[in-house]
Amino acid sequence: CTIVKLPVLAAKHHMVGYIPKIQPGNERYVHHLMLYECHDDNPDQTFRRHVYKSGYKCYTPNMPDDFKKCKGIVAAWGLGGEAFHLPHDAGYPVGEEHGGATYYMFEVHYENPGRAANIVDNSGLELLLTPNLRPYDSSMLTVGHDVSSLHLLPPSQALFTSVGHCPAQCTGALPQEGITVFAGLPHTHTLGRRVKLRHIRNGAELPTPFQDSYYDFNYQTMRRVEFKMMPGDHVIMECGYDTTSRLTYTRGGLSVSDEMCMMFLHYYPATSLAHCVSKLPLKNILLAMGVTLWPVSSSTKQLGLRIRSPVRYQNLTLSDYLAVVLPGDMDAAKRLQEANLHHSQQAECYDFGKEKIIAVSSTFDCNNRDHDISRASV
């Protein structure tokens, strides 16, 4: 991850497209490219010192805390993707003073399973800017399942479905007139076989905005998606996986050997909502697994999460239980599928830069989507 600064522009400009520039010969190693807005009360003081530096490994302890202020995605490219051009009535505003950002975090995800040595890469995104402004400012909204190690996929399943929600408690932050979604990039890793975006309004399901029943990990490009999202709507991202090639549980994460379930939606007019995801609460996952854990205290936290019951697995770490015991429990796999589809989840949604938390750890009932959340911390 590196910080880049927008060149000085005399007037407001719109980004109207972006083109992937993958260094020839490195196509097999470049997995995805992401560009995030960076915001702070004093952006020059916070981010300028990081510009033109070589960067850091993303989301590790060595990555400066300043980078965590770069949250909202404005451009996304995945393996096999093509150049993307916004429609003629929308453009992404660049520049802090014009509703965009001046500093950005550029994330490049590499995969090098063969551990080839001495690879130097100069891949990037070419942004297409124009001073001829479009009628609407555009933005991007990330929806789906939270990237979490507790996003669990059982092995030996011909089809296992994970679900991520963007509930009414989050879309309530949208303007009264709503937003128009015009494109989307679905994203899973190598186990993904199906992706579907569902749209709920007032408890009734509307026509499916997007579905790909033959998802290909090697063809991750922006798709044309057209639908209107209104305040209070509920959007659901479903991902179907084939885990018959795996002998143990697959967890959520950034590595290509982990899994994800997300979709990056381009829309207009621009709003503050940038990120809207959900996940199963830990208690629901443990219920599906059929275990309880010992309480964690300051004196025991270094031991990790440990099994309390069943007694025969007592004191086994949760990670070891997942790796050794649970893969053979097909009933647990069925319960986990039931939990993914029907149990309550926790949603998290926030604005660009994560400066304003719209809703965090809000619990809602997946079977009663148009009702209020049962517990909320807003």
Residue, then its C-alpha position, 0 to 999 in steps of 0.5 A: c500500500t502506498i500514498v499518492k497525491l493528486p496533481v494540482l488542478a486549477a478547477k474541479h475535474h471529474m474522473v470519467g474512467y480508469i485503465p489498468k496498466i499491468q506490467p507485461g510479464n507480471e500478469r500472473y502475479v497482479h491479483h487486484l488494484m484498489l484506489y481509496e480516498c484518504h481523509d483527515d482534518n489536516p490531510d497535508q500534515t497527515f499524508r504528505r510525509h508518506v507520498y513518494k515512499s516505497g509503501y508498506k505491506c497492507y494491513t500489517p502492524n508495519m503499516p502506519d496508522d495514517f493509512k487506516k484513514c483511507k477507507g472508501i474505494v473509488a476505483a477497483w480492478g480485478l484479475g482479468g478485468e478491463a478498462f472502465h468508463l463511467p456513463h456520460d451523466a456521471g463523473y467522480p469528483v477529484g480534489e478535497e475541495h470538490g467533494g473528492a480527495t487529494y490524497y489516495m491509498f493505492e493498494v496492489h495485491y500480489e499472488n506469488p504461490g511459486r515464490a518466484a524471486n527478483i520480481v519488480d512490478n510497476s503496474g498501476l491504474e491510469l485515471l482519465l480526468t476531464p474539466n468538462l463536468r458531468p451532470y452528477d458526481s459519482s461514488m462507490l459503495t462496497v457491499g457484501h460479507d465483512v472480510s473476517s477470519l470467521h467467514l467460514l466455508p466447510p470443506s467437501q461442499a458442492l455448493f455452500t452459500s455465504v451472505g452479506h447484508c447492507p440493511a435498512q439501518c445503513t441505507g437510511a443514510l442515503p438521500q431522500e431521492g435515492i441513488t442510481v447504481f450503474a456498474g458493479l464488480p463482484h469479487t470472490h476468490t478461487l472457490g467462488r462459482r455463483v454471485k447474486l445481488r438481491h434488492i429488498r424494499n418494504g419487505a418485498e424482493l424487487p427484480t434481481p439487479f445482478q446475477d452470475s451463475y458461472y462466476d470466473f475468478n479469472y474474469q473480474t471486470m466491472r459489469r453494467v448493473e442498473f437499479k435505484m437504491m432508496p433510503g431504507d432498502h436492503v441489499i443482499m450479496e450472495c456468493g456460492y462456493d465449491t469447496t470439494s477441493r478442500l479438506t479443511y475449513t476455508r476462512g475469510g481473508l485477503s489471500v487468494s487461498d482465503e475467501m471473500c464475498m463482496m461487490f463494488l458498486h459505482y453509483y450517482p449522485a455521490t453520498s457519504l456512504a462508502h462501506c456496508v457489510s455484515k457478518l455472523p456474530l461469534k455466538n451464532i457461529l459457535l452455536a452452529m459449530g456446537v461448542t462453547l468457549w472459555p471466557v477470555s481475560s487479560s491473563t489468558k488472552q495470549l492463549g487464544l480462543r479455547i474450547r470449553s465444551p464438549v469436554r472431550y475437546q476442552n482447551l483445544t484452540l478454536s483454530d485447531y478445532l476448525a482444522v482437525v475436528l470440525p471438517g468431519d462434522m457434516d451436521a455442523a456444516k449444515r447448521l453453518q449453512e442455515a446460520n448464514l442464510h437465516h440467522s441474525q447478522q451484525a452490520e457495519c457501515y461508514d463513510f469515506g475515511k471512516e470519520k463518521i460511523i453510520a452503524v457499527s455492530s448493529t444486529f438485525d433479523c435476516n428473516n424480517r428485513d423490513h423491521d427495526i434492529s433488535r440491538a444497535s450501537v449507532 
